């Protein structure tokens, strides 16, 4: 596989862009080698600048659930550009997308559009603090809610200790208001509530985690969080930037039958355009300016191209009642085939999967949280990643990221991926 042009572009990029990339995971630091630069994509196939094709298991980290260059979406974007790429003023498309989201997602009345998942999560915790009058939030080790200061915190040594900044530039004062618990460990959350009585505004969580691989909530865990919030007056925030409109039309709330107080969205609701949103019941969302006192604004919020792309994507999902079952069946076939291939080659592994999210962990231990995900053999993952890349399969370049399937993926491409896996050895 010739990637000479990618190598040249990466060398050039490093002179003008931090690390040569505009998002760190793209730099291939955790797997080594040169990042691949792409020029086009169609369906489930990516084409790089050297003309190599790859089966795509990232789907732009989730948004391209219909596949790349889906004709309905691209035509909607094209038509929108004829009006203007931005107004900085209201458009009817904003209303239409908000109406559709409210219609599809349980337990929400009002939606505020923003420009990214980071912005959505940052805004949601601000609303939670404004609504409750409390300052502290609880997040979970291994859950990623964007790069806002409040989220770049790692746990101290004790379950009830305050967080400390895990990135330079995050102040100790900001860190002090973020408490960190262990995913799938309800006792660690209860301890934080006990140690911080009447101070916790909200719990924010990925209901199906995707940033330590795909991690499923164990029975009773999310239900326990809901009960804790109900009994203390804290809000439960579901970060559905990944899971919203990917697991079902109603997202994780629908699939898991658990109601959140606030929900954040991104990725799929923009169909690949930069977009995010946060939403909730009217009682809470009425705290957002200009109706309420919690301020949040954005020049490009509700951008007409993003609204057109999101509308086309969600309407396509809504009009295909078999979409999510078809996509999950593809993921189940991939899971079974990869598992059989790795087992046949005596490679220790765990595979986590939910809907169209899946991850492979090279460990004997059941992967249920960040600590168990970290037991994976990263050297084996690096070797696996580059083997699959050379075989024409583009996987997330990190052992701590979920794969995202899109529905353009064919049975033949899944078989090609399984066949490539069958040729993988650790030697």
N, C-alpha and C positions, 0 to 999 in steps of 0.2 A: 504493500500500500504506500503510495507516494504522497507525502504531506509537505512537500518542499515549500509550497506557497504559504501554507499555514505557519510554518517555521519562520519564514521571512516576515510575514505580517506580525507575528508575535514579537519578534525582535524589534520591529519598528514601533509597535504599540507601547513597549516598555519605556520608550523615551518620552512619551506624552501622556500616558494613562497609568495611574498607580498599579504596579504589578502587571501592566499590560491588559487589564480587564476592568470592567465596570461593575462586577460583582465577584467577590473573592473565590467562590467555589469554581468559577470558570477557569481559574488559573492552573488547575490540575495539580495543585501543591500536595494534596493528600494521596494522589496516585502516581505522580511523577510524569514526566514527558511533556510534550507540547500540546497546548489547547488546540482543538480543531476549529478553524474558522469556516463558517457556512455561508453559502450564497443563495440557496433556495431550498424549498421543501414542498412536497406534494403528498397528501394523504398521510401515510405513516413512514415516509421515506425522506431523510435529510440528504442533501447533496452539498459537499464541502467545496472549497475554492479550487481544489485540485481535481474535482470531478468524481470523487469517491462517494458512493451511496451507503447509507446506514439506516437500519430499521430503528426508529425513534422510540425509546422507552422513557423519555423525559417529558415530551409534549409541552415544551417551554415551561417546565416545572408545574404543569397542570392545566393551563388554560386551553390548550388545543384539543379538547375532548372530542371534537368532531373530526379531527385530523387537520393537517395543514392545507391552506389555500382552499378551504371549503367554498364551493361556488356561491352558496347563499350568503355567506358572511362577507366574502370579498366583494360581491356585488353591492351589498348594503353599504360597505365602507366607501366604495367608488361613488355611489349616488350621494352619500353624505358630503364627500369632498366638493361636489359641485355647488353646494350651498355655501360652505366655508369650513375651514378646519377648526375655527374657534370663534365664539362670539363674546365670551365673558358676560353673558346675559342668558336668561332662561330660554329653553327650547321645549317644544312639545315632547321630543324624544325622551327627555329626562323624566317627565311624568309617566310616559308609557312604560319605561323600564321599571320605575318605582312601583307602579301599579302591578306589573307582572310579578315582581319579586314578592310583594305583599300577598298576591293571590296564591303563589306557589309555596311559600314558606310559612309554617305554623308559628303562631305566637308573636307576630310582628304587625304593626300598624303603620309605622313611619320609617322611611329610608333616607339617609343623607349620603349623597355620592361624594367620593373623594378620589384620589389619584393612585393609591397603592394600598396594599395590605398593611404595610407599616403605618400609614396615615390613619387607616381605619381602626387599628388596634390602639394606637396612641390616643385617638379621639374617644374611643369607647371607654377607656379607663378615666379620662378626664370627665366624661359625663357621669360615670359611676361615682366618682369623688364628689362632683357637684350635687348629684341627686341625694347621696347618703350623708354628705357632710363629714365624711371620714377620709383619712389620708392614705392608708396602707392598702396594698394589693398583694395577693398571693399568686405566684406563677410556679411552674414546675420545671425541675431540672430536665433539660433536653427538649423542652417545648420552645419553639422560636416564634415570636410574634412581631418580627421586624426589628429594625435597628434603632428604635427610639430608646433614649437613655434608660427609661424605667425597666426595659426588658433585658438589657445587657448586664444581668446580674447572675452570679453563681452562688450556690449555697455555702454557708459557713459549716463548721464541723458538727454543730448540733442542730437538731430538727427545729428548734425554736429560736435560733440565732438570726440576727439581721443579715441581709445580703451584703456582699462587698462587690465593688465594681469589677467586672471582668474585661473591661476595655478602657484604656486610657481615654480621658475626656469625659468619663462619667463621674460625677462628683459623689463623694461619700454621703452628702445630704440626700441626693436622689436615691442612692442605693439603700439608704436607711428606711425608705418607705416601700421597698419591695421585699417581700418575704418569699422564701423559696422552699417548696415541698417536693417530695418524691412522687413521681407519677405512679399510679396504682397502689399508693400507700395512704389510705384514709387516715390512719393514726397520725401521720406526720402533719396532715392538715389540721386535725383536731388539736394537736399540740400548739400549732401556731395561733389558732383562735383562743385557746386557753391563755397563752402568754401575752396576747394582744387584745384583751377584752374591749369591745366597743370601739376598736380602731380600724377594723378592716372594712374597706369599701367594697371590694370585689375579689372574686376568684376568676382568673382568666386561664383558659385551657384549650388546647387542641383536643376535641372529643375523640378523634382518631388521630394520634400523633403521626407526623410525617417527617420530622427533622431529627430523628434518631433512628431512622428507618421507619417502617410502618409499624406502629405499636397500638395494639387494641386495648381498650379499657376492660378491666376484669369485671365480672358480675358484681354489682353493688357499689362500684367505685364512684361512678358519676351520680348514681342515685344518692349516695352518701353526701356528695358535694352539694347536691340540690337541697337536701335536708338541712345541712349546716347553714347554707345561705338563708333558707326560710326561717330558721330559728334565731339567726343573729341579725337579720336585716341587711346582710351583704348581698350584692348582686352576683349572679353567675353569668359570666361572659363566655360564650362559645366562639373561639376563633375558627371560623369556617372558611378562611381564605383558601385552604386546600380542599376541604370536603364539601363546601357549598356547591350544589348543582353538579357534583361529581359522584357522590354516593347515591343520590336520589334527587328529585326535584325539590324536596324539602330539606335536603342535606342531612346531617347527622341527627338533628332534632327529630326528623321524621323516622329515620331508620332505627334510632335507639329509643325513640318515644320518651325523650326527656326534654323539658322545656327550659330554655335559657332566658335570662332577662334581657340580655343584649347579644347580638350576633354580628360578627364582622365577616365581610365577603371580599373577594378579589378574584383574580385569575379567570375562572370560567365566566363570571358575569361580564367580562369585557371581551371574551372571545379572542384574546391575544393582544388587545390594546391595553395601555396603562390605565387601570381603573381599580377602585376599591369602594366599599360602602360599609356603613354600620347602621344597624336597624334595631328596633325594639317596640314595645307597646307605647301608645300615645302618652301615657302618664309619665314615662321616663324620657322619651324623645322630646317632649315639650320643654325640657330643660335646655335644649340646644338653641342658640341664637339663630334667627332674630326673635323667636318666640320666647325663649328663656335666657338665663344669664350665662350659660356655658358657651364660651366663644370658640368658634372654629370656622375657617374660611379657606377658599382656594380658588385662584384665578381660573384654573383649567378644570375644576370640578364640574362634572356633567358634560365634559367635552363631547361635541356632536359625533365625532368619529367613534369614540369609545361607546357612546350610547347606541349608535347604529349597529356596531359589532356585537354588543351585548344582547340587544334585542333579537337580532338574527339568530344568535347562538341559542338563547333560552327558548325562543319560539320553536326552533328546530327540535330541541329536546322535548318540549311539551307536546309536540305533534307526533312524536314517535313513542307510543306507550311501551314498546319493547326495548327501548334503547338501553336502559341500565342493566336489564337482565342479559342482553346480548353482550354488553361490554364486560360484565362480571364473568360470564361463561368463558370469554376469551382469556381473562385473567386466571381463572381456575385451570384452564387447559395449560397455560404457560407454567403455572405453579406446579402442577402434577408432572409435566414433562421435564422441567428443570430439576425438580426434586429427584426423579428417577435417574436422570443422567448423572447428577452429582453422587448419588448413593452408589450407582454402578461403578464409579471411579473411586469409591471409598473416601470421599471428601466429606468431612464433618461439616454439617450446616444446619441452619434453621431457616425456614421460610415463613414470614409473616405476610398475611394478605387480608384485605377487606375491600370488597367491591372491586374497583379498578386500580387500587393501590397495592403495591407488593414490595417486599425487600428481602434480600438474601443475606444472611449473617453466618459467617464461618466460625461457629462456636457450638459447643455441646449444650450450653445452657439455654433454657427457654428465655427468649428476649421479651421482657415485660416492662422495662424502664431503661433509663440512660445507662445505669451501671452494668446491667446485663448486656446491653448493646455494645458497651465498651470492651466486653470480653472477646469480641470477635477478632480473628487473626487478620490484622490489616495487611500484612504481607501477602496473604492468600488473596485478599480482596484486590489488591493492586494487580497481582498477576492475572486474576480473573477479569478485571476491567480491561486490561490491555489485550488479553486473549480475545475477548468478545469484540473489542473495537477492531482488531485485525480481521475478525470474522464478519465485520459489517453490522455490528449491533452497538448502538450508542446508548450506554447506561449512564446514570448519574455518576460523576467522578468523585464520589465520596461514599464510604461505607455507612454514613449516617444520614442518607437521604432516601426517601421513598422513590420507587419508580412510579410513573404515571402512564397508563395505557390510553390510547385513543381508539375510537371505534372504526377508524379506517384500516386498522390492523387486520390482516387477512390470516386465514388458517395456514396458508403456505408460509407466511412470514413467521408465524409462531413456530411452525415445524422447523424452519430454518434456524431459529434461535435455539430451539431444543437440540437440534443437531450440532450446532456450534458448541453448546454446553457439553455435549457428550465427548467432545474432543479436548476438553480442558483437563489438565493434570497439574499438580503442584510442582512438578519437576521442570 
